[in-house]
Amino acid sequence: MHAERAGEADETFDVVILAFEPREDSPQLRLQSAFGIDAAAADKLVAKLPMTVQRAVPRVRAEYFRRALTLIGASSEVRSQDGQVLPAPPPPAPPAELPRPEA
């Protein structure tokens, strides 16, 4: 069992941006704002979609990037090194409504 977990810890993943949903701001501006890349790099990335933007990173880092990309309207995939697509985690539950104080 311990050897299995050690193997999981060594496993790496790629993050691939597939597309961007339409929004008021361009995908390039969203990438620049979220990741601090320059305009030329953002233009190049968007022009070559789908594009692998992280290679051979730990699962935690891959999932972090997937969440960040989702927040800026990108659809993306996390892929294992053998090409398997990891399912996206379920969306977070909406916050519970707080009881209102009685007047």
Disulfide bonds with the S-S distance in Angstrom:
none
